[in-house]
Amino acid sequence: MREMRHDKENIAPSPVIPASAICSSSQKAIAKSNARAKEFKRLYRNERRKNQQSTVKDAKRVTMIRELKASLANALISAANSIRLVAQVREDDGAWSSHLTLEVSEHREQNDLLRKRARALKAQCNRHPAILKRAIRKARLCPCIVKLTRRGAYTPEARALTQIIVKAGCSQGQVGGVIQRIGKVLGIMIKNPMSRRTVSRAILEGGIAAKMQLGYEMSRTKSLTISADSTSHRKINYKARHIALQTPDYSKTSFAGWKGNLEDIRKSFESCPLRQRLGGKGFTIRLFASLLKEMSGDHANNEKLVGKLFEALKKEEVLTGLGEDALMELEQADLVDYLVSWNNKKIAEAGGIEAWNALSPQEQAKRDAAIAKELQISLGMKEYESLPCDKKRIINLFIWAGCCMHKDQNCFEAGNAAMMAYWGTSGHTSPVILANKHNTMLLCQILDPSKPDRPLSEAELTAMQASTCGGAKTTAIAGAILNNKDDKKGQGDTHVNHLTELLGKAIKRFPDTNNTRFGSIGLAGEFLVIHLQPTRTFIEGIKNRKKKPAWTNIELNLYNALHDIPTLSELAILVLYSQSVTRPYMCFVRGPGTEQTNLLDLGPFHRHVQFFIKTIIDDPDLILGSSATYTTATLDVIEWECPDAIAAVRALQLTLPHIRPLLVAFFAGSLTAWGRFSAEFAPGGSIDTATPQERQLAWMPSTNDANEGALGARRVYFRNKPRTSAHQYNALATYNRNETQDFMDALLVDEDHAHLRREARALDASHLEASRRKAQVDFDLRVEEMVRRKDAEKKRKAAEIFDRTSKVILVTTKAQITEKGMTVPLLDAQLDKLRQIGELEIPASKTARGKKADKQDLLKASFQRYTARVAAGLNQVANLSSEPQDSEVITSNWHDDEDEEFDNVEE
């Protein structure tokens, strides 16, 4: 019911009474009425509030009554149930009593049985000492029998044991017998010795597990870097490849080869039960490309090309991944429109729908794949452009850096080449020619003064080019004689014994230049200058110890070189550079404590190397001066590595008139090479602009020791076990190098080991070694055909040049060179003629000879050398042996075994 509001707005207005008519009594009556009205109003409000409260209380009482009635009903029901339960319990009381009586009787019987068992056990304990004594006596007479198999297969522990035994050098066929023999020594009889085939498959299982490990670890790392190197063994080229990444602690052609290895790793990891069990992201080539941050290796062009191919692969895979993600995010209508537009483009490129339908299914599939790839890359590029700059930098991060050991080796070789070139430019007498036996005979014919203008044959020209001289060649010859890599050749231990007795102290073997060890040229130079006179005496004694005293050609070459001042000058320079630059440099990048050195952090150090070399060029007295010490003459300002060698050079220095310009030439040539081989550290380059975090992501060791060591280890292994197949060795090497057993112990279970056994059986039955040999033969045949064609073309061009230059009449005076009619073609013809008759310093390429004025100067200098050579007669080969004598022929340069890297380095 609607309530009336009794405020003053709802009261009807009173009639207006004139003020004059109102009296005081009336005013009082009105005031009293108003007061009573207010009081009534107050009382009304109070009553209304009481009424409302009473209504609420009544409602609560009604609700409470209802609840009490419901509780009463429930209580009555519960009471009835209780009455029924009490009646039931009274009824079951008799049954429970009989049941309890039965259980008590059963417990009594059990107690009796336990008492009997206790008495029996007590009797057994009393008999135990006698039984134990009989068991010990029986064990001594009959050893324990142990089975290495479980459910017909050798246990993982047994297979891991075979890996350890094979790694220790045991032949695979002898592993089973070795295990049995060890067990016999320990008093254990092992039944069923492991066969050679089982050992072989256990090794393959380790290789497969190593691939699984690589896939697992690469799928969980933040970044990785790669490196590679190669060498040849028995005329076959082998590659070593390493991936550097941060791994968990459990025990805590080149590019195509890389892709093949990565695909093997992907298949091995994706197919294993471990991958299915762990879940998460797997390992793919795209994941590898996105994680790849850096590649290092030697400075050969093929390794740099591989780095560029990986950089392109990284970019392509990243853009493809971004494109696929963008496709997944498109709305259905937009996706249809987008695919239709690209499909129309594909058909248009084919020449229309009729031309498309005319294509074969294989060609259509090929074009579909290509257009899909192009579509993904196009979308990926749009996504890439929209990314923030910091994410773009991380995606683009890929750095190529060269091995520091190869940097020093290449710069050492460049310095040596510059030092050897000094003799031709200065006009001084060059070191004695150290030709092999065959080339010695040809050189004698070439330098016959009675035939000064006779053109050289191709064989004679080859002999001139192959015949070298100087300090580096001397160390190579000395290595072949004093410490030959073939134990049946050279002087062997007689040289060490001779010097030990002569000097009265133990002498180390001559440095291993015959095996082209890193740094062996500098070490050999130090050995020769320190022991110069004893070595001369030993070489002289070689001839006298023979039945018919005579030198072989190589022995005579070494004897002549050790008595030749220009050659000794070069040896002294090799020693000085090795002591001042090479040895300190190698200690910094490869010495103790440098295992965690990041190659990318060495930019300032390489700038310091170049600054130091330039300082020596500007002031050679820092090394050659009488007051020079290691504080001014060494890169690291540390004491000389071999003070005896420095002292020996000081003693020879007064007899070496050209040592100063030779030192400047060597350091200058080396400085040029350091600038070229340290180009990756140039200001503004990718390494220089990388942040510390980016350089840490692209971490790489300062040297390529991992690959060099792997290749050397392979050579040593196959020297002892030449019949091992390539895939067997690879499995064994990766298993041991990556500590795969720790990975297997930590993560693999029985189903993983069963998977490894299946995969190893399949791999063993796939005839990998036969396929590899066939592929090698096919490759050799292709190379042979290619070389044959190139050789035929080379001979054809050489014959044309020979015919052309044979008709050229050589100038007789320098004045003819600058005459008006001497055109550029005639200048080239004259230079070709001089090159054909022995002036090999003339560049073969016409463009390398420069312009007309340069060619005139070159022709003048070459003509002067030629006339001087003709006038000198045979003085350049006066020390060559003219008698045909038996010797080993030295045809290779001192650095040939390093895969001809110096011939392949990028200029």
Protein Blocks (a to p, Z undefined) as FASTA:
>chain_A
ZZddfbfklpccdddddfklpcfklmmmmmmmmmmmmmmmmmmmmmmmmmmmmmmmmmmm
mmmmmmmmmmmmmmmmmmmmmmmmmmmmmmmmmmmmmmmmmmmmmmmmmmmmmmmmmmmm
mmmmmmmmmmmmmmmmmmmmpccdddfbeehiacfklmmmmmmmmmnopafklmmmmmmm
mmmmnopacehiadfklmmmmmmmmmmmmmmmmmmmmmmcfbdcdddddddeehiacddd
ddddddddfklpmmlmmmmmmmmmmmmmmmpmklmmngpadddfklmmmmpmbdcddfbf
klmmmmmmmmmmmmmmmmmmmmmmmmmmpcfklmmmmmmmmmmmmmmmnopjklmmmpcf
klmmmmmmmmmmmmmmmmmmmmmmmpcfklmmmmmpccddddfklmmmmmmmmmmmmmmm
mmmmnopacddddddfklmmmmmmmmpmklmmlccdfklmmmmmmpccdjklmmmmmmmm
mmcfblkgcjkjmlmmmmmmmnopacddddffknopghklmmmmmmmmmmmmmmmmmmmm
mmmmpmbgcddfklmmmmmmmmcmklmmmmmmmmmmmmmmmmmmmmmmmmghilmpcfkl
mmmmmmmmmmmmmmmmmmmmlmmpmkbcfklmcfklpacfblmlmmmmmmmmmmmmklmm
mmmmmmmmmmmmmmmmmmmmpghiaklmpcfklmmmmgccfbfklmmmmmmmmmmmmmmm
mmbcfklmmmmmmmmmnommmmmmmmpcfklmmmmmmmmmmmmmnommmmmmmmmmmmmm
mmmmmmmmmmmmmmmmmmmmmmmmmmpccdfbfklmmpmklcfklmmmmmmmmmmnopam
bcfblklnopfklmmmmmmmmmmmmmmmmmnommmmmmpcfbdcdddddfbdfklmnool
mmmpcZZ
